[in-house]
Amino acid sequence: MAIPVGSKAPDFTLKSKQASGLVDVKLSNNFGKKNTVLLFFPAAFTGVCTQEMCNITGGLSDYAGLNAEVIAISVDTPFAQEAWAQKEKIGITLASDLNKEVIKKYGVVFPMLAGAGTPPRAPPSSLIRPASSNTASKPPHRKSCRTSTRSKPRWRS
């Protein structure tokens, strides 16, 4: 079941593999401080997910300008996510929901893929808001973030 608009975003702590090792990514660290874009994706090393992450990576400065952090969540291991991010030059924080707890909390489980969904946004008040529809033309497929077009954030008030 999806989280109703206006509800408080469920907190979580997930692992992310960074250069310094495994680190905790805790949503509530952003509550009241910055906007957070949660981007759920089914799997690393897939063409569509790579394109999406590269497009978002290309627009990270636009998100930063909106005081927003992007956290991308999948059920891949943190080590697989790190290898994928290094190979494709993905600059987004990738968080591992290996036990599928967060995708269940957020109601984005897709049984055939183990987890998928759309990126709900959690503003500083930690309330769920709907994402605006994407009216921009779809960018061409890119093999890595080195050649990707950027995707600007679309906020709905």
C-alpha positions as CSV (number, residue, x, y, z in Angstrom):
1,M,0.0,0.0,0.0
2,A,1.4,3.4,-1.0
3,I,2.0,6.0,1.7
4,P,-0.8,8.7,1.6
5,V,0.2,12.2,0.5
6,G,0.8,14.4,3.5
7,S,2.0,11.5,5.7
8,K,5.3,11.6,7.5
9,A,8.0,9.8,5.6
10,P,8.9,6.5,7.3
11,D,12.5,6.7,8.7
12,F,15.1,4.2,7.7
13,T,18.8,3.4,8.0
14,L,20.4,1.6,5.1
15,K,24.0,0.8,4.1
16,S,25.9,2.5,1.3
17,K,29.4,1.6,0.1
18,Q,31.6,4.7,-0.1
19,A,35.3,5.1,-0.6
20,S,35.7,5.1,3.2
21,G,33.8,1.8,3.6
22,L,30.2,0.9,4.6
23,V,28.3,4.0,5.9
24,D,24.8,4.4,7.3
25,V,22.3,6.4,5.2
26,K,19.6,7.6,7.7
27,L,16.6,9.5,6.3
28,S,15.8,11.3,9.5
29,N,19.3,13.0,9.4
30,N,17.6,15.3,6.8
31,F,14.3,15.9,8.6
32,G,13.9,19.6,9.1
33,K,17.2,20.4,7.4
34,K,16.9,19.6,3.7
35,N,14.6,18.2,1.0
36,T,15.1,14.5,0.2
37,V,14.4,12.8,-3.1
38,L,13.9,9.1,-2.7
39,L,14.5,7.3,-5.9
40,F,13.5,3.6,-5.9
41,F,15.0,1.5,-8.7
42,P,14.8,-2.3,-9.4
43,A,18.4,-3.2,-10.1
44,A,21.9,-2.0,-10.8
45,F,23.6,-2.9,-14.1
46,T,20.4,-2.5,-16.2
47,G,20.1,-0.1,-19.1
48,V,17.0,1.8,-18.0
49,C,18.2,2.3,-14.4
50,T,21.7,3.3,-15.6
51,Q,20.2,5.9,-17.9
52,E,17.9,7.2,-15.1
53,M,20.8,7.5,-12.6
54,C,23.1,9.1,-15.1
55,N,20.4,11.7,-15.9
56,I,19.9,12.5,-12.3
57,T,23.7,12.6,-11.7
58,G,23.9,15.2,-14.4
59,G,21.4,17.4,-12.6
60,L,22.7,17.1,-9.1
61,S,23.7,20.7,-8.9
62,D,20.0,21.7,-9.7
63,Y,18.9,19.5,-6.8
64,A,21.5,21.0,-4.5
65,G,20.2,24.4,-5.5
66,L,16.8,23.3,-4.1
67,N,18.5,22.2,-0.9
68,A,17.7,18.6,-1.9
69,E,19.7,15.4,-1.5
70,V,19.0,12.4,-3.8
71,I,19.1,8.9,-2.3
72,A,18.6,6.0,-4.7
73,I,17.4,2.8,-3.2
74,S,17.5,-0.8,-4.6
75,V,17.7,-4.3,-3.2
76,D,21.2,-4.8,-4.6
77,T,24.1,-5.3,-2.2
78,P,26.1,-2.1,-1.3
79,F,29.1,-3.7,-3.0
80,A,27.2,-4.3,-6.3
81,Q,25.9,-0.7,-6.1
82,E,29.4,0.6,-5.6
83,A,30.8,-1.4,-8.6
84,W,28.0,-0.1,-10.8
85,A,28.4,3.5,-9.6
86,Q,32.2,3.4,-10.3
87,K,31.7,1.7,-13.7
88,E,29.0,4.2,-14.9
89,K,30.3,7.3,-13.0
90,I,27.0,7.6,-11.0
91,G,27.3,10.4,-8.4
92,I,24.1,9.7,-6.4
93,T,24.1,8.2,-2.9
94,L,23.1,4.6,-3.5
95,A,21.5,2.8,-0.5
96,S,21.0,-1.0,-0.2
97,D,17.6,-2.3,1.0
98,L,18.9,-5.9,0.8
99,N,16.2,-7.1,3.3
100,K,13.4,-5.3,1.4
101,E,12.2,-3.5,4.6
102,V,12.2,0.0,3.1
103,I,10.5,-0.9,-0.2
104,K,7.8,-2.6,1.9
105,K,7.4,0.5,4.2
106,Y,7.0,2.7,1.2
107,G,4.7,0.4,-0.7
108,V,6.9,0.1,-3.8
109,V,7.4,-3.7,-3.9
110,F,7.1,-5.2,-7.3
111,P,7.1,-8.9,-6.8
112,M,8.6,-9.9,-10.1
113,L,11.6,-7.5,-9.8
114,A,12.0,-7.6,-5.9
115,G,11.4,-3.8,-5.7
116,A,10.5,-0.8,-7.9
117,G,8.6,2.4,-7.7
118,T,8.5,6.1,-8.4
119,P,10.5,8.7,-6.5
120,P,8.4,10.1,-3.7
121,R,9.8,13.4,-2.3
122,A,10.2,14.0,1.5
123,P,10.5,17.8,2.1
124,P,12.1,19.2,5.3
125,S,8.8,18.8,7.1
126,S,9.2,15.0,6.3
127,L,5.8,14.9,4.7
128,I,5.1,12.8,1.5
129,R,4.3,14.9,-1.5
130,P,3.4,13.7,-5.0
131,A,6.0,14.0,-7.8
132,S,5.1,16.1,-10.8
133,S,4.5,14.3,-14.1
134,N,7.4,14.3,-16.5
135,T,6.4,16.3,-19.5
136,A,10.0,16.6,-20.9
137,S,11.0,14.5,-23.8
138,K,12.8,11.3,-23.0
139,P,16.5,11.6,-23.3
140,P,18.4,9.2,-25.5
141,H,19.9,6.1,-24.0
142,R,23.5,6.6,-22.8
143,K,26.0,4.0,-21.8
144,S,27.6,5.9,-18.9
145,C,27.2,9.1,-17.0
146,R,30.2,10.5,-18.9
147,T,27.9,11.1,-21.9
148,S,24.6,11.5,-20.2
149,T,22.2,14.4,-20.5
150,R,21.1,15.9,-17.2
151,S,17.7,15.7,-15.6
152,K,16.4,18.7,-13.8
153,P,14.3,18.3,-10.7
154,R,10.6,18.8,-11.1
155,W,8.8,19.9,-7.8
156,R,5.2,20.2,-7.3
157,S,3.9,22.7,-4.7
